[in-house]
Amino acid sequence: MQPPMNELLVALLVGVLLSISAGVRMTIPLLVVSALAYEHVVTLPSNLAWMGGEFTMILLAAAFVVETVVHFIPAAGTALRVAATPLAFVAGTLLMAIPLGDRNPLVDWIIAGCVGGGAAALTHLGTTGARAATGPANLASGGTFGIFWNIIELAASAAFLGLSALCVKAGWPVCVAVLILLVVAAALTARFVVYGLSRVWARVTGIFRPAAAQ
């Protein structure tokens, strides 16, 4: 028997939100899901039951501490993010597979890898690129900008995690509203990035044009 379409919509969006959260900060959603499963608040699929074990939770807690501390070291944090891109894909895949449950293992894992893993990897690459681009600002501020950036990343990852919990509690109408907000936010962000790049390009070409004219 196939699940109702509204349940599938909730599962997909919850998985995407968890994957995006992992793309921003990998260990936060993994640790929270593991702790909830350990306390029997969340039911994991049978093939992911190991994520709710005590050893897994302790390991993820240690990984969370290491990830948080290292990310406050500018060069090391950026290098770590680049190296951890495959891990972000794995984390997104696992988190996407959890809300899909035990419906159809083959189809579920294909969806989890393509959608969840892809969303986590793309988000991870985007935040890594933004972190690298703001490296000079962090250096000029003596590391202060980097602290601010890390707080934003932690808050963003927690926010996406919270949205996933809201979708689980409130059901598909809230999921649709969240989906619309995500699309609008992505469009506005893309427009802002394009506008910013165009201003930078105009400033750079404006600086070099007089020299070229001479």
N, C-alpha and C positions, 0 to 999 in steps of 0.2 A: 504493500500500500504506500503510495506516494504521500509525502507530507503536504499539508495545505500550503498554498503559495505564500500566504502572509508569514507563516513560520519560516519558510525558506528565505524570504526577504530579510527577516530579522536576523537569521543565522548568518547570511552573507554580509550584511552591513556590520553586525557585531564583529565578525571575523576581520573585515577590512579595517575597522576602527582599532582593533587590537593590533593588527599588523602595522598600521601607521604609527601607533604608539611605540611599537618595537623599533620602527625605523628611526624614530627620534632618539629614544633611549632604550636599548635592547633589553636590559635586565628588569626594568620596572614592571611591564605587563607579565613577563614570565614568572617573576617572583610573586606577584599578587595572585595570579591564577593558581600557582602551585600552593600558596598558603591557603587559599579558599578551598582548593580540592582536598588539602590535608585536613581541614576542619569540616569537610563534607558539606560545604556550602555550595560548591560547584561539582557537578557530576561529569567526569571525563569519559571520553570514548574508551572502550576496552583496550585498544592498542596504544593508548596514551596514559594509562593508569599510573605508569611509573613517575609521571610528572607530579603526582600528589604524594609521593613518598617523602619521608623525613630527610633522607640523604639528599634528594634533589632540592628540597627547599633550603637546606643549609648551604648547599653548593651555590645556589642562585643568590642567596643572601650575601655570601662572600663575594660573588661576582659583581653584585650591585655595588658593594662598598668599593671594590677595586675600580670599577668603571667610573664611579662618581669622583673618586680621588684623582685618578689619572686624567680625567677630562678637565681638571682645573690646572693642569700643566700644559701650556699652549701648544708647543711643538709635539709633545708626546700625545696629547689628546687628539690632534688632527691625524697624526700617523696611525694611532690606534683605530680611529674610525675608518680610515682607508683600508687597513688590513682586515677589519672586521666585517666588511661588506658581505662576504659569503655567509657569515654567521647571522647577519641580519636577515638574509633570505631564508635561512633555516628557521629562525625564530618566527618570522612572519608566516611561514608554511605551517609550523606547529600550531600557532595561535589561530590561524584560519581553520585548521582541521577540528579544533575543539568544538565550536558551536555547530559545525556541520554534523557532528555525531557519528553514528554507525549506520548511516543510511545505505550507502554503496561505497565501499572502501576505495575501489579503483577510481570512480568518478570524483569522490570527495578529495582524494589526494591530488588528482590532476587540478581540480579547482583550487585547492589549498596552495599548490606550488605556483600556479599561473597567477592567481589573483592575490592571495595573501603574501606569498614570497615576493612577487613582483612589486606589490604596494610597499612592502617593508624595504626592499632593496632600493627602489626609486626614492622613497622618502629619506633613507639613509644617505644616499648619494647627494641628494639635494641639500641636506643639512651639513654634510661634510664639505660640499662646495662653498656653502655660505660661511662656514667656519673658517675655511682657508682664505676666502676673500676678505674676511674681517681681521685676518692676522696682523696686517700693518697697524690697524686701529688699536688692537690689543697691545701691540708692542709699544705704540706711542703713549698709551695710557698706563703703562707699567703693569699690565695684567688686569687692571680694573674692568675693562670692557669684557675680557674673557670670563670673569666671575659673573657679570651681568648676563652674558650669553648662556652660560651653563645653567643659571637659574631659570632662564626662559625655556631652555630645552627640558629641564625637569618638569616645569609647570605644563608645558605643551604635551609631554608624554602622559602626565597624570590626567590632563584634560581629556585627551582621546580615550584613555582608559575609563574615565568617568562617564563619557558619552556612551561607551559600549554598555556600561552597567545600566544607564538610563534607558537605552533601547530595549534591554532585556526586561526591565521592570514595566515599561510603559507600552511596549508592543509596537506593531507595524506603523500606526499613524505617526508616532514620534520618529520612527526610523525614516519615514518618507521626508519629514520636516528636516531631520538632520542631514539626509542625503542632499536635499535642495541647498541647505546652508553650506555644505561642503563644496558643492559645485560652484556656488556663488563666490565662496571664499577663494577657491582655486582660480577662478576667472579674475577676481580682483587682484590676487597676488601676482598672477602672470602679467596683468596689465601694469601693475606697479613696477615689476622687475624690468619689463620692456621700456617703460618710461624712464626709469633710473638709468638703464644702460644707454638710452638715447641721449640723456642729458650729459652723462659722462663722455660719450663719444663727441658730442657737440663742444664740450669744454676742451677736450684734448685737441680736436681739429682746430678750434679757435686759437689755442695757444701756439700751435705750430704753423698756422697759415701765414702770419706776418713774417716769420723767419723765412719761409719758403718764397714769399713774394720779394724779399730783399735779394 
